[in-house]
Amino acid sequence: MATKRLRWWIVWTLFGSTVINYISRQTFSVLAPVITQELHLNHTQLSRVFGVFQLSYAAMWLIGGVLLDIIGTRLGLALAVIWWSVISMLTGFANSVFSFGVFRFLLGIGEGCNWPGASKTVAEWFPAKERGVAVAIFDSGSSVGGAIAALTVPWIAILLGWRYAFVLSGILGFLWLAVWLAVYHPLDRHPRVSTEERALIAAGRDTETASAQRGIGRYLGLLKQSNVWGIVIGRSLTDPIWWFYVFWLPQYLSDARGFSLKQIAAFAWLPFVAADIGNFTGGFASGFLIKRGMPVVRARKWVCVVSSLPILAGIPAATTHNAYWALCLISFAVWGYASWSTMGLTFPSDLFPQDVVASVTGVSGLGAGLVGTFFTLLVGWLVDKFSYFPAFFLAGTIPLLATVSVLLLIHQPQRKAG
């Protein structure tokens, strides 16, 4: 029996994997004030633990993207979630900088597959006018997961001890796995997709399902395209800002604003809610423009331009004396970032055939992860040597360069005939 609007059930399942992905990775960040005190870590050492995760995570955006294009998202995401869930639980046994670094490195290997797989699924299952909203849905799981972690992990640590927080976050992945295997199959052989929905998806598709080239040539050819480099540079200059707020916010609130673990639980979730709103702002805004006749890529670019402006609010956040005004400004900056990021994740499905979407997304994730790793290490050094202000200043201004790269390098492809 066919399931009505099956594509939306699938994207909400991807939303679930993204929520769990962020709960797992944010567990360490939320607990960082406690762990750094217990292990006597400075900010440079903490940045190294953050950085090794980003390094493996970045590599798996590329490697995982290619693998997902080869073996498919059903099996690929299932294996990735099993991997990161097991590693998350094992992190509860870490007792040194080295062991935390090892487990965080391994965690990044599994978690790096989520976004290439989700982007590939959206390209397969959604017409162009719906992709922005579909990406907003699954990507908003990062904000929801971050907010849930900020709200719950401190209380788990207070009631049971911080090690149990890692174990409980790992269990969630196995619950999701059963839902994924029941809901998702490829479009061309899904047993519950209706004829009407299949026709709707086909009619609204503006890219080819397969590349003209085969073998390694289809991947090497991507590196010659300006659209690829526009996506890579754009994401490489915006994603590090997200990592900055995601990884460092709890520690910043503890260091610079004197927040206790309970206060972090009470307030650190607010920027994640703002990011969640930003995801849907970008998705709905671009969809609105497309429905009114604006070309797809031009609509995405306009959203990037407007979204880059609120990110500047992070600069005064570092200078205000009121902690709650600082949180408001940070939330405003993160709202702008999330709107921009939704466009960055949507571009591959707008511009490339379905069989290379995960690979293009993976290349951009690799670039973003490598730059993000450098920025994370730089933040640790800046805080130890100076203060948080230089990091906030860079986080506010660098996305302007990302927007320029998108405007100059990304171009609307020709629509296929017929």
Helices and strands as residue ranges (DSSP letters): H 6-39, H 43-71, H 73-90, G 91-93, H 97-111, H 114-125, H 128-160, H 162-183, G 187-189, H 195-203, H 217-220, G 221-224, H 226-236, H 239-255, H 261-267, H 270-291, H 296-308, G 310-313, H 314-317, H 323-351, H 354-385, H 389-409
